[in-house]
Amino acid sequence: MLRRAALLMPLAVPALAQPADRPIRLVIAFPPGGSTDILGRLIAPRMSELLGATVTPENRSGASGAVGAGHVAQSAPDGTTLLLDSGGQSVNPFLLRGLAFDYVRDLAPVTLLATLPLLLVARAEFGVATLAELLARLRADPAQARYGSVGVGARTHLAMAALLRRAGIAGEHVPYRGGADQVAGLLRGDVPMGFTSIALAAPLLRDGRIRALAVSSAARSPVYRDLPTVAEQGFPGFAMGDWLGLLVAAGTPASVVARLAAAAADAVNQPALRPRLADLGLQPAAEGPAAFASFLATERAEMEALIRGEGIRLDS
């Protein structure tokens, strides 16, 4: 369905080329340099061209994306302020307290843009080559069941918590302050394993410093086609990764949302961007407002169940 939508969406784009009264701000909920920021800056020029208004990226980071999300939630519902956010949309409502806005009530989905599968990796010195070998090692030596992540509630945390829970293994979570720190901790031997992004894992895999054991998504990654999914290795239905999507303030007219969605779909599916997105581990997945709304509802229900089931808190 994703491929079919990607082919159909651009057909609606010619109708978008109409003048706009004001420029459009693309609020990126994370700092410069990460995959969210890079994607926003890659699609902004094409969206500007299609919408007839300058789309200007603007970083507003903090609180796992909640700072940028709150800014857009409180903006005018006219389509001139967009939010580019990630999977924190389905996690933050259950971890953050005292928010001045409601993720569901105050933000309207425009479109999912891309998914970001994660790789389960282990230090080469740990001596495991498959998920089955890893789990056998952890069952034999529970003290080794330590894993890193980029922070409490991040997908790198939740994916491992969900996997170990299904495997019946009690793990110890070691949060780091970002992907680079997590990988450094893995290489030092602070932890033997963890989920990480394709972009961070790729150079270490080439150097033989880590081994990839599984991919977290429902289907195999087009970048590592020989690497089986977690689901294929004894955990049917397992599928978890990060994602990037566009939202606007609730109350934005449906016609405006549809125009923005079509422009974003065209922009993310530009053939010239495919190699760059692949380097980032991003897979285009634009399907429009209705599909994104359904996706978010499912994500939030699953994340709430996992967070409450694991007793995950920001101090955990």
Secondary structure as a PSIPRED ss2 file (coil, helix, strand):
# PSIPRED VFORMAT (PSIPRED V4.0)

   1 M C   1.000  0.000  0.000
   2 L H   0.000  1.000  0.000
   3 R H   0.000  1.000  0.000
   4 R H   0.000  1.000  0.000
   5 A H   0.000  1.000  0.000
   6 A H   0.000  1.000  0.000
   7 L H   0.000  1.000  0.000
   8 L H   0.000  1.000  0.000
   9 M H   0.000  1.000  0.000
  10 P H   0.000  1.000  0.000
  11 L H   0.000  1.000  0.000
  12 A H   0.000  1.000  0.000
  13 V H   0.000  1.000  0.000
  14 P H   0.000  1.000  0.000
  15 A H   0.000  1.000  0.000
  16 L H   0.000  1.000  0.000
  17 A C   1.000  0.000  0.000
  18 Q C   1.000  0.000  0.000
  19 P C   1.000  0.000  0.000
  20 A C   1.000  0.000  0.000
  21 D C   1.000  0.000  0.000
  22 R C   1.000  0.000  0.000
  23 P C   1.000  0.000  0.000
  24 I E   0.000  0.000  1.000
  25 R E   0.000  0.000  1.000
  26 L E   0.000  0.000  1.000
  27 V E   0.000  0.000  1.000
  28 I E   0.000  0.000  1.000
  29 A C   1.000  0.000  0.000
  30 F C   1.000  0.000  0.000
  31 P C   1.000  0.000  0.000
  32 P C   1.000  0.000  0.000
  33 G C   1.000  0.000  0.000
  34 G C   1.000  0.000  0.000
  35 S H   0.000  1.000  0.000
  36 T H   0.000  1.000  0.000
  37 D H   0.000  1.000  0.000
  38 I H   0.000  1.000  0.000
  39 L H   0.000  1.000  0.000
  40 G H   0.000  1.000  0.000
  41 R H   0.000  1.000  0.000
  42 L H   0.000  1.000  0.000
  43 I H   0.000  1.000  0.000
  44 A H   0.000  1.000  0.000
  45 P H   0.000  1.000  0.000
  46 R H   0.000  1.000  0.000
  47 M H   0.000  1.000  0.000
  48 S H   0.000  1.000  0.000
  49 E H   0.000  1.000  0.000
  50 L H   0.000  1.000  0.000
  51 L H   0.000  1.000  0.000
  52 G C   1.000  0.000  0.000
  53 A C   1.000  0.000  0.000
  54 T C   1.000  0.000  0.000
  55 V E   0.000  0.000  1.000
  56 T E   0.000  0.000  1.000
  57 P E   0.000  0.000  1.000
  58 E E   0.000  0.000  1.000
  59 N E   0.000  0.000  1.000
  60 R C   1.000  0.000  0.000
  61 S C   1.000  0.000  0.000
  62 G C   1.000  0.000  0.000
  63 A H   0.000  1.000  0.000
  64 S H   0.000  1.000  0.000
  65 G H   0.000  1.000  0.000
  66 A H   0.000  1.000  0.000
  67 V H   0.000  1.000  0.000
  68 G H   0.000  1.000  0.000
  69 A H   0.000  1.000  0.000
  70 G H   0.000  1.000  0.000
  71 H H   0.000  1.000  0.000
  72 V H   0.000  1.000  0.000
  73 A H   0.000  1.000  0.000
  74 Q C   1.000  0.000  0.000
  75 S C   1.000  0.000  0.000
  76 A C   1.000  0.000  0.000
  77 P C   1.000  0.000  0.000
  78 D C   1.000  0.000  0.000
  79 G C   1.000  0.000  0.000
  80 T C   1.000  0.000  0.000
  81 T E   0.000  0.000  1.000
  82 L E   0.000  0.000  1.000
  83 L E   0.000  0.000  1.000
  84 L E   0.000  0.000  1.000
  85 D E   0.000  0.000  1.000
  86 S E   0.000  0.000  1.000
  87 G H   0.000  1.000  0.000
  88 G H   0.000  1.000  0.000
  89 Q H   0.000  1.000  0.000
  90 S H   0.000  1.000  0.000
  91 V C   1.000  0.000  0.000
  92 N H   0.000  1.000  0.000
  93 P H   0.000  1.000  0.000
  94 F H   0.000  1.000  0.000
  95 L H   0.000  1.000  0.000
  96 L C   1.000  0.000  0.000
  97 R C   1.000  0.000  0.000
  98 G C   1.000  0.000  0.000
  99 L C   1.000  0.000  0.000
 100 A C   1.000  0.000  0.000
 101 F C   1.000  0.000  0.000
 102 D C   1.000  0.000  0.000
 103 Y H   0.000  1.000  0.000
 104 V H   0.000  1.000  0.000
 105 R H   0.000  1.000  0.000
 106 D H   0.000  1.000  0.000
 107 L E   0.000  0.000  1.000
 108 A E   0.000  0.000  1.000
 109 P E   0.000  0.000  1.000
 110 V E   0.000  0.000  1.000
 111 T E   0.000  0.000  1.000
 112 L E   0.000  0.000  1.000
 113 L E   0.000  0.000  1.000
 114 A E   0.000  0.000  1.000
 115 T E   0.000  0.000  1.000
 116 L E   0.000  0.000  1.000
 117 P C   1.000  0.000  0.000
 118 L E   0.000  0.000  1.000
 119 L E   0.000  0.000  1.000
 120 L E   0.000  0.000  1.000
 121 V E   0.000  0.000  1.000
 122 A E   0.000  0.000  1.000
 123 R E   0.000  0.000  1.000
 124 A H   0.000  1.000  0.000
 125 E H   0.000  1.000  0.000
 126 F H   0.000  1.000  0.000
 127 G C   1.000  0.000  0.000
 128 V C   1.000  0.000  0.000
 129 A C   1.000  0.000  0.000
 130 T C   1.000  0.000  0.000
 131 L H   0.000  1.000  0.000
 132 A H   0.000  1.000  0.000
 133 E H   0.000  1.000  0.000
 134 L H   0.000  1.000  0.000
 135 L H   0.000  1.000  0.000
 136 A H   0.000  1.000  0.000
 137 R H   0.000  1.000  0.000
 138 L H   0.000  1.000  0.000
 139 R H   0.000  1.000  0.000
 140 A H   0.000  1.000  0.000
 141 D C   1.000  0.000  0.000
 142 P H   0.000  1.000  0.000
 143 A H   0.000  1.000  0.000
 144 Q H   0.000  1.000  0.000
 145 A C   1.000  0.000  0.000
 146 R E   0.000  0.000  1.000
 147 Y E   0.000  0.000  1.000
 148 G E   0.000  0.000  1.000
 149 S E   0.000  0.000  1.000
 150 V C   1.000  0.000  0.000
 151 G C   1.000  0.000  0.000
 152 V C   1.000  0.000  0.000
 153 G C   1.000  0.000  0.000
 154 A C   1.000  0.000  0.000
 155 R H   0.000  1.000  0.000
 156 T H   0.000  1.000  0.000
 157 H H   0.000  1.000  0.000
 158 L H   0.000  1.000  0.000
 159 A H   0.000  1.000  0.000
 160 M H   0.000  1.000  0.000
 161 A H   0.000  1.000  0.000
 162 A H   0.000  1.000  0.000
 163 L H   0.000  1.000  0.000
 164 L H   0.000  1.000  0.000
 165 R H   0.000  1.000  0.000
 166 R H   0.000  1.000  0.000
 167 A H   0.000  1.000  0.000
 168 G C   1.000  0.000  0.000
 169 I C   1.000  0.000  0.000
 170 A C   1.000  0.000  0.000
 171 G C   1.000  0.000  0.000
 172 E E   0.000  0.000  1.000
 173 H E   0.000  0.000  1.000
 174 V E   0.000  0.000  1.000
 175 P E   0.000  0.000  1.000
 176 Y C   1.000  0.000  0.000
 177 R C   1.000  0.000  0.000
 178 G C   1.000  0.000  0.000
 179 G H   0.000  1.000  0.000
 180 A H   0.000  1.000  0.000
 181 D H   0.000  1.000  0.000
 182 Q H   0.000  1.000  0.000
 183 V H   0.000  1.000  0.000
 184 A H   0.000  1.000  0.000
 185 G H   0.000  1.000  0.000
 186 L H   0.000  1.000  0.000
 187 L H   0.000  1.000  0.000
 188 R H   0.000  1.000  0.000
 189 G C   1.000  0.000  0.000
 190 D C   1.000  0.000  0.000
 191 V C   1.000  0.000  0.000
 192 P C   1.000  0.000  0.000
 193 M E   0.000  0.000  1.000
 194 G E   0.000  0.000  1.000
 195 F E   0.000  0.000  1.000
 196 T E   0.000  0.000  1.000
 197 S E   0.000  0.000  1.000
 198 I H   0.000  1.000  0.000
 199 A H   0.000  1.000  0.000
 200 L H   0.000  1.000  0.000
 201 A H   0.000  1.000  0.000
 202 A H   0.000  1.000  0.000
 203 P H   0.000  1.000  0.000
 204 L H   0.000  1.000  0.000
 205 L H   0.000  1.000  0.000
 206 R H   0.000  1.000  0.000
 207 D C   1.000  0.000  0.000
 208 G C   1.000  0.000  0.000
 209 R C   1.000  0.000  0.000
 210 I E   0.000  0.000  1.000
 211 R E   0.000  0.000  1.000
 212 A E   0.000  0.000  1.000
 213 L E   0.000  0.000  1.000
 214 A E   0.000  0.000  1.000
 215 V E   0.000  0.000  1.000
 216 S C   1.000  0.000  0.000
 217 S C   1.000  0.000  0.000
 218 A C   1.000  0.000  0.000
 219 A C   1.000  0.000  0.000
 220 R C   1.000  0.000  0.000
 221 S C   1.000  0.000  0.000
 222 P C   1.000  0.000  0.000
 223 V C   1.000  0.000  0.000
 224 Y C   1.000  0.000  0.000
 225 R C   1.000  0.000  0.000
 226 D C   1.000  0.000  0.000
 227 L C   1.000  0.000  0.000
 228 P C   1.000  0.000  0.000
 229 T E   0.000  0.000  1.000
 230 V C   1.000  0.000  0.000
 231 A H   0.000  1.000  0.000
 232 E H   0.000  1.000  0.000
 233 Q H   0.000  1.000  0.000
 234 G C   1.000  0.000  0.000
 235 F C   1.000  0.000  0.000
 236 P C   1.000  0.000  0.000
 237 G C   1.000  0.000  0.000
 238 F C   1.000  0.000  0.000
 239 A C   1.000  0.000  0.000
 240 M C   1.000  0.000  0.000
 241 G C   1.000  0.000  0.000
 242 D E   0.000  0.000  1.000
 243 W E   0.000  0.000  1.000
 244 L E   0.000  0.000  1.000
 245 G E   0.000  0.000  1.000
 246 L E   0.000  0.000  1.000
 247 L E   0.000  0.000  1.000
 248 V E   0.000  0.000  1.000
 249 A E   0.000  0.000  1.000
 250 A C   1.000  0.000  0.000
 251 G C   1.000  0.000  0.000
 252 T C   1.000  0.000  0.000
 253 P C   1.000  0.000  0.000
 254 A H   0.000  1.000  0.000
 255 S H   0.000  1.000  0.000
 256 V H   0.000  1.000  0.000
 257 V H   0.000  1.000  0.000
 258 A H   0.000  1.000  0.000
 259 R H   0.000  1.000  0.000
 260 L H   0.000  1.000  0.000
 261 A H   0.000  1.000  0.000
 262 A H   0.000  1.000  0.000
 263 A H   0.000  1.000  0.000
 264 A H   0.000  1.000  0.000
 265 A H   0.000  1.000  0.000
 266 D H   0.000  1.000  0.000
 267 A H   0.000  1.000  0.000
 268 V H   0.000  1.000  0.000
 269 N C   1.000  0.000  0.000
 270 Q C   1.000  0.000  0.000
 271 P H   0.000  1.000  0.000
 272 A H   0.000  1.000  0.000
 273 L H   0.000  1.000  0.000
 274 R H   0.000  1.000  0.000
 275 P H   0.000  1.000  0.000
 276 R H   0.000  1.000  0.000
 277 L H   0.000  1.000  0.000
 278 A H   0.000  1.000  0.000
 279 D H   0.000  1.000  0.000
 280 L H   0.000  1.000  0.000
 281 G C   1.000  0.000  0.000
 282 L C   1.000  0.000  0.000
 283 Q E   0.000  0.000  1.000
 284 P E   0.000  0.000  1.000
 285 A C   1.000  0.000  0.000
 286 A C   1.000  0.000  0.000
 287 E C   1.000  0.000  0.000
 288 G C   1.000  0.000  0.000
 289 P H   0.000  1.000  0.000
 290 A H   0.000  1.000  0.000
 291 A H   0.000  1.000  0.000
 292 F H   0.000  1.000  0.000
 293 A H   0.000  1.000  0.000
 294 S H   0.000  1.000  0.000
 295 F H   0.000  1.000  0.000
 296 L H   0.000  1.000  0.000
 297 A H   0.000  1.000  0.000
 298 T H   0.000  1.000  0.000
 299 E H   0.000  1.000  0.000
 300 R H   0.000  1.000  0.000
 301 A H   0.000  1.000  0.000
 302 E H   0.000  1.000  0.000
 303 M H   0.000  1.000  0.000
 304 E H   0.000  1.000  0.000
 305 A H   0.000  1.000  0.000
 306 L H   0.000  1.000  0.000
 307 I H   0.000  1.000  0.000
 308 R H   0.000  1.000  0.000
 309 G H   0.000  1.000  0.000
 310 E H   0.000  1.000  0.000
 311 G C   1.000  0.000  0.000
 312 I C   1.000  0.000  0.000
 313 R C   1.000  0.000  0.000
 314 L C   1.000  0.000  0.000
 315 D C   1.000  0.000  0.000
 316 S C   1.000  0.000  0.000
